[in-house]
Amino acid sequence: MTTEERRAGLRQALLEAAERRIAADGLQALKARALAAEANCAIGQIYNVWPDLDSLVIAVNARTLDDLEERLTAAGAPAGPLSAQAARAVLVAQAEAYLDFARHNGARWRAVFEHRLAGSRELPVWYREQQARLFAHVDRPLRALLPGLPPAQRAALGRSVFSAVHGIVWLGLEELLGDQSHEDLRRQLRTVMGAIADGLGSKDCHGPA
């Protein structure tokens, strides 16, 4: 085995170990000493293949976003033009898929939003682009509901719709507004997303911005 192959193997082993630790105990459980023990390497070797633990967390979060994107894609309708009714159904299905993913992958999901880079460091461009793809999932149903809305305004609206879903899910799963069952949250999402879709699909929303 070459040096590069060993480095690649250790890098992957640390990535998988970090993902397991975050999934089991949350972001706060990610410690260099424990990672090194799990990957059977010295602590210093971690930084030979990863610049720092922040880079490792970003890589774990990228895998989480990949998984979430698969769920949102599966919740979308087949390719082709959407009717207003189909667009409404897609928005509701995507919201429910987001809830289900967050509930079943709680610690990994939270890590995506809890992780903060120290100082003035910025997230890598490729990671920000991956985050933006989450908002793009609502673009297609929004385009069907508001065909005359300029792309920039539709993108901003997509972020708002995503934020509404995330807020309901976050507050519900964190029990910040009292104990709510999974079905309670599902009903809330159906009601809110249905109301949003019905409002956007009304004739009043097709006029000039």
MODELLER restraints for C-alpha pairs under 7 A, 6 or more apart:
rsr = mdl.restraints
at = mdl.atoms
rsr.add(forms.Gaussian(group=physical.xy_distance, feature=features.Distance(at['CA:7:A'], at['CA:49:A']), mean=6.37, stdev=0.5))
rsr.add(forms.Gaussian(group=physical.xy_distance, feature=features.Distance(at['CA:11:A'], at['CA:49:A']), mean=5.61, stdev=0.5))
rsr.add(forms.Gaussian(group=physical.xy_distance, feature=features.Distance(at['CA:13:A'], at['CA:39:A']), mean=5.91, stdev=0.5))
rsr.add(forms.Gaussian(group=physical.xy_distance, feature=features.Distance(at['CA:14:A'], at['CA:35:A']), mean=6.67, stdev=0.5))
rsr.add(forms.Gaussian(group=physical.xy_distance, feature=features.Distance(at['CA:14:A'], at['CA:39:A']), mean=5.92, stdev=0.5))
rsr.add(forms.Gaussian(group=physical.xy_distance, feature=features.Distance(at['CA:15:A'], at['CA:56:A']), mean=6.53, stdev=0.5))
rsr.add(forms.Gaussian(group=physical.xy_distance, feature=features.Distance(at['CA:15:A'], at['CA:60:A']), mean=6.63, stdev=0.5))
rsr.add(forms.Gaussian(group=physical.xy_distance, feature=features.Distance(at['CA:17:A'], at['CA:35:A']), mean=6.39, stdev=0.5))
rsr.add(forms.Gaussian(group=physical.xy_distance, feature=features.Distance(at['CA:17:A'], at['CA:38:A']), mean=6.63, stdev=0.5))
rsr.add(forms.Gaussian(group=physical.xy_distance, feature=features.Distance(at['CA:17:A'], at['CA:39:A']), mean=6.83, stdev=0.5))
rsr.add(forms.Gaussian(group=physical.xy_distance, feature=features.Distance(at['CA:18:A'], at['CA:30:A']), mean=6.52, stdev=0.5))
rsr.add(forms.Gaussian(group=physical.xy_distance, feature=features.Distance(at['CA:18:A'], at['CA:35:A']), mean=6.69, stdev=0.5))
rsr.add(forms.Gaussian(group=physical.xy_distance, feature=features.Distance(at['CA:19:A'], at['CA:60:A']), mean=5.71, stdev=0.5))
rsr.add(forms.Gaussian(group=physical.xy_distance, feature=features.Distance(at['CA:21:A'], at['CA:29:A']), mean=6.34, stdev=0.5))
rsr.add(forms.Gaussian(group=physical.xy_distance, feature=features.Distance(at['CA:21:A'], at['CA:30:A']), mean=6.31, stdev=0.5))
rsr.add(forms.Gaussian(group=physical.xy_distance, feature=features.Distance(at['CA:22:A'], at['CA:29:A']), mean=6.42, stdev=0.5))
rsr.add(forms.Gaussian(group=physical.xy_distance, feature=features.Distance(at['CA:22:A'], at['CA:30:A']), mean=6.52, stdev=0.5))
rsr.add(forms.Gaussian(group=physical.xy_distance, feature=features.Distance(at['CA:22:A'], at['CA:107:A']), mean=6.26, stdev=0.5))
rsr.add(forms.Gaussian(group=physical.xy_distance, feature=features.Distance(at['CA:22:A'], at['CA:108:A']), mean=6.09, stdev=0.5))
rsr.add(forms.Gaussian(group=physical.xy_distance, feature=features.Distance(at['CA:23:A'], at['CA:107:A']), mean=5.15, stdev=0.5))
rsr.add(forms.Gaussian(group=physical.xy_distance, feature=features.Distance(at['CA:23:A'], at['CA:108:A']), mean=5.22, stdev=0.5))
rsr.add(forms.Gaussian(group=physical.xy_distance, feature=features.Distance(at['CA:25:A'], at['CA:107:A']), mean=6.95, stdev=0.5))
rsr.add(forms.Gaussian(group=physical.xy_distance, feature=features.Distance(at['CA:26:A'], at['CA:107:A']), mean=4.94, stdev=0.5))
rsr.add(forms.Gaussian(group=physical.xy_distance, feature=features.Distance(at['CA:26:A'], at['CA:111:A']), mean=6.91, stdev=0.5))
rsr.add(forms.Gaussian(group=physical.xy_distance, feature=features.Distance(at['CA:27:A'], at['CA:111:A']), mean=5.67, stdev=0.5))
rsr.add(forms.Gaussian(group=physical.xy_distance, feature=features.Distance(at['CA:32:A'], at['CA:43:A']), mean=6.34, stdev=0.5))
rsr.add(forms.Gaussian(group=physical.xy_distance, feature=features.Distance(at['CA:33:A'], at['CA:43:A']), mean=6.06, stdev=0.5))
rsr.add(forms.Gaussian(group=physical.xy_distance, feature=features.Distance(at['CA:36:A'], at['CA:42:A']), mean=5.72, stdev=0.5))
rsr.add(forms.Gaussian(group=physical.xy_distance, feature=features.Distance(at['CA:36:A'], at['CA:43:A']), mean=5.30, stdev=0.5))
rsr.add(forms.Gaussian(group=physical.xy_distance, feature=features.Distance(at['CA:36:A'], at['CA:46:A']), mean=6.98, stdev=0.5))
rsr.add(forms.Gaussian(group=physical.xy_distance, feature=features.Distance(at['CA:50:A'], at['CA:56:A']), mean=6.57, stdev=0.5))
rsr.add(forms.Gaussian(group=physical.xy_distance, feature=features.Distance(at['CA:54:A'], at['CA:117:A']), mean=6.76, stdev=0.5))
rsr.add(forms.Gaussian(group=physical.xy_distance, feature=features.Distance(at['CA:61:A'], at['CA:111:A']), mean=6.93, stdev=0.5))
rsr.add(forms.Gaussian(group=physical.xy_distance, feature=features.Distance(at['CA:61:A'], at['CA:112:A']), mean=5.40, stdev=0.5))
rsr.add(forms.Gaussian(group=physical.xy_distance, feature=features.Distance(at['CA:62:A'], at['CA:127:A']), mean=6.92, stdev=0.5))
rsr.add(forms.Gaussian(group=physical.xy_distance, feature=features.Distance(at['CA:64:A'], at['CA:108:A']), mean=6.55, stdev=0.5))
rsr.add(forms.Gaussian(group=physical.xy_distance, feature=features.Distance(at['CA:64:A'], at['CA:109:A']), mean=6.94, stdev=0.5))
rsr.add(forms.Gaussian(group=physical.xy_distance, feature=features.Distance(at['CA:68:A'], at['CA:101:A']), mean=6.74, stdev=0.5))
rsr.add(forms.Gaussian(group=physical.xy_distance, feature=features.Distance(at['CA:69:A'], at['CA:134:A']), mean=6.61, stdev=0.5))
rsr.add(forms.Gaussian(group=physical.xy_distance, feature=features.Distance(at['CA:71:A'], at['CA:97:A']), mean=6.28, stdev=0.5))
rsr.add(forms.Gaussian(group=physical.xy_distance, feature=features.Distance(at['CA:72:A'], at['CA:94:A']), mean=5.52, stdev=0.5))
rsr.add(forms.Gaussian(group=physical.xy_distance, feature=features.Distance(at['CA:72:A'], at['CA:97:A']), mean=6.22, stdev=0.5))
rsr.add(forms.Gaussian(group=physical.xy_distance, feature=features.Distance(at['CA:75:A'], at['CA:90:A']), mean=6.79, stdev=0.5))
rsr.add(forms.Gaussian(group=physical.xy_distance, feature=features.Distance(at['CA:75:A'], at['CA:93:A']), mean=5.56, stdev=0.5))
rsr.add(forms.Gaussian(group=physical.xy_distance, feature=features.Distance(at['CA:75:A'], at['CA:94:A']), mean=5.34, stdev=0.5))
rsr.add(forms.Gaussian(group=physical.xy_distance, feature=features.Distance(at['CA:75:A'], at['CA:97:A']), mean=6.59, stdev=0.5))
rsr.add(forms.Gaussian(group=physical.xy_distance, feature=features.Distance(at['CA:76:A'], at['CA:90:A']), mean=5.48, stdev=0.5))
rsr.add(forms.Gaussian(group=physical.xy_distance, feature=features.Distance(at['CA:76:A'], at['CA:94:A']), mean=6.80, stdev=0.5))
rsr.add(forms.Gaussian(group=physical.xy_distance, feature=features.Distance(at['CA:77:A'], at['CA:90:A']), mean=6.29, stdev=0.5))
rsr.add(forms.Gaussian(group=physical.xy_distance, feature=features.Distance(at['CA:82:A'], at['CA:144:A']), mean=5.83, stdev=0.5))
rsr.add(forms.Gaussian(group=physical.xy_distance, feature=features.Distance(at['CA:83:A'], at['CA:144:A']), mean=6.61, stdev=0.5))
rsr.add(forms.Gaussian(group=physical.xy_distance, feature=features.Distance(at['CA:84:A'], at['CA:144:A']), mean=6.34, stdev=0.5))
rsr.add(forms.Gaussian(group=physical.xy_distance, feature=features.Distance(at['CA:84:A'], at['CA:145:A']), mean=5.70, stdev=0.5))
rsr.add(forms.Gaussian(group=physical.xy_distance, feature=features.Distance(at['CA:84:A'], at['CA:201:A']), mean=6.57, stdev=0.5))
rsr.add(forms.Gaussian(group=physical.xy_distance, feature=features.Distance(at['CA:87:A'], at['CA:141:A']), mean=4.43, stdev=0.5))
rsr.add(forms.Gaussian(group=physical.xy_distance, feature=features.Distance(at['CA:87:A'], at['CA:144:A']), mean=6.42, stdev=0.5))
rsr.add(forms.Gaussian(group=physical.xy_distance, feature=features.Distance(at['CA:87:A'], at['CA:145:A']), mean=6.86, stdev=0.5))
rsr.add(forms.Gaussian(group=physical.xy_distance, feature=features.Distance(at['CA:88:A'], at['CA:194:A']), mean=6.32, stdev=0.5))
rsr.add(forms.Gaussian(group=physical.xy_distance, feature=features.Distance(at['CA:88:A'], at['CA:197:A']), mean=5.33, stdev=0.5))
rsr.add(forms.Gaussian(group=physical.xy_distance, feature=features.Distance(at['CA:90:A'], at['CA:141:A']), mean=6.69, stdev=0.5))
rsr.add(forms.Gaussian(group=physical.xy_distance, feature=features.Distance(at['CA:91:A'], at['CA:138:A']), mean=6.79, stdev=0.5))
rsr.add(forms.Gaussian(group=physical.xy_distance, feature=features.Distance(at['CA:91:A'], at['CA:141:A']), mean=6.75, stdev=0.5))
rsr.add(forms.Gaussian(group=physical.xy_distance, feature=features.Distance(at['CA:91:A'], at['CA:193:A']), mean=6.45, stdev=0.5))
rsr.add(forms.Gaussian(group=physical.xy_distance, feature=features.Distance(at['CA:92:A'], at['CA:190:A']), mean=5.65, stdev=0.5))
rsr.add(forms.Gaussian(group=physical.xy_distance, feature=features.Distance(at['CA:92:A'], at['CA:193:A']), mean=5.67, stdev=0.5))
rsr.add(forms.Gaussian(group=physical.xy_distance, feature=features.Distance(at['CA:92:A'], at['CA:194:A']), mean=6.69, stdev=0.5))
rsr.add(forms.Gaussian(group=physical.xy_distance, feature=features.Distance(at['CA:95:A'], at['CA:165:A']), mean=6.16, stdev=0.5))
rsr.add(forms.Gaussian(group=physical.xy_distance, feature=features.Distance(at['CA:95:A'], at['CA:189:A']), mean=6.46, stdev=0.5))
rsr.add(forms.Gaussian(group=physical.xy_distance, feature=features.Distance(at['CA:96:A'], at['CA:186:A']), mean=6.28, stdev=0.5))
rsr.add(forms.Gaussian(group=physical.xy_distance, feature=features.Distance(at['CA:96:A'], at['CA:189:A']), mean=6.99, stdev=0.5))
rsr.add(forms.Gaussian(group=physical.xy_distance, feature=features.Distance(at['CA:99:A'], at['CA:169:A']), mean=5.99, stdev=0.5))
rsr.add(forms.Gaussian(group=physical.xy_distance, feature=features.Distance(at['CA:102:A'], at['CA:109:A']), mean=5.71, stdev=0.5))
rsr.add(forms.Gaussian(group=physical.xy_distance, feature=features.Distance(at['CA:135:A'], at['CA:158:A']), mean=5.66, stdev=0.5))
rsr.add(forms.Gaussian(group=physical.xy_distance, feature=features.Distance(at['CA:135:A'], at['CA:159:A']), mean=5.62, stdev=0.5))
rsr.add(forms.Gaussian(group=physical.xy_distance, feature=features.Distance(at['CA:135:A'], at['CA:162:A']), mean=6.38, stdev=0.5))
rsr.add(forms.Gaussian(group=physical.xy_distance, feature=features.Distance(at['CA:138:A'], at['CA:158:A']), mean=5.81, stdev=0.5))
rsr.add(forms.Gaussian(group=physical.xy_distance, feature=features.Distance(at['CA:139:A'], at['CA:154:A']), mean=6.97, stdev=0.5))
rsr.add(forms.Gaussian(group=physical.xy_distance, feature=features.Distance(at['CA:139:A'], at['CA:155:A']), mean=6.87, stdev=0.5))
rsr.add(forms.Gaussian(group=physical.xy_distance, feature=features.Distance(at['CA:139:A'], at['CA:158:A']), mean=6.14, stdev=0.5))
rsr.add(forms.Gaussian(group=physical.xy_distance, feature=features.Distance(at['CA:145:A'], at['CA:200:A']), mean=6.11, stdev=0.5))
rsr.add(forms.Gaussian(group=physical.xy_distance, feature=features.Distance(at['CA:145:A'], at['CA:201:A']), mean=4.93, stdev=0.5))
rsr.add(forms.Gaussian(group=physical.xy_distance, feature=features.Distance(at['CA:146:A'], at['CA:200:A']), mean=6.76, stdev=0.5))
rsr.add(forms.Gaussian(group=physical.xy_distance, feature=features.Distance(at['CA:146:A'], at['CA:201:A']), mean=6.77, stdev=0.5))
rsr.add(forms.Gaussian(group=physical.xy_distance, feature=features.Distance(at['CA:146:A'], at['CA:206:A']), mean=6.22, stdev=0.5))
rsr.add(forms.Gaussian(group=physical.xy_distance, feature=features.Distance(at['CA:148:A'], at['CA:206:A']), mean=6.54, stdev=0.5))
rsr.add(forms.Gaussian(group=physical.xy_distance, feature=features.Distance(at['CA:165:A'], at['CA:189:A']), mean=6.93, stdev=0.5))
rsr.add(forms.Gaussian(group=physical.xy_distance, feature=features.Distance(at['CA:171:A'], at['CA:177:A']), mean=6.42, stdev=0.5))
rsr.add(forms.Gaussian(group=physical.xy_distance, feature=features.Distance(at['CA:172:A'], at['CA:180:A']), mean=6.25, stdev=0.5))
rsr.add(forms.Gaussian(group=physical.xy_distance, feature=features.Distance(at['CA:172:A'], at['CA:185:A']), mean=6.63, stdev=0.5))
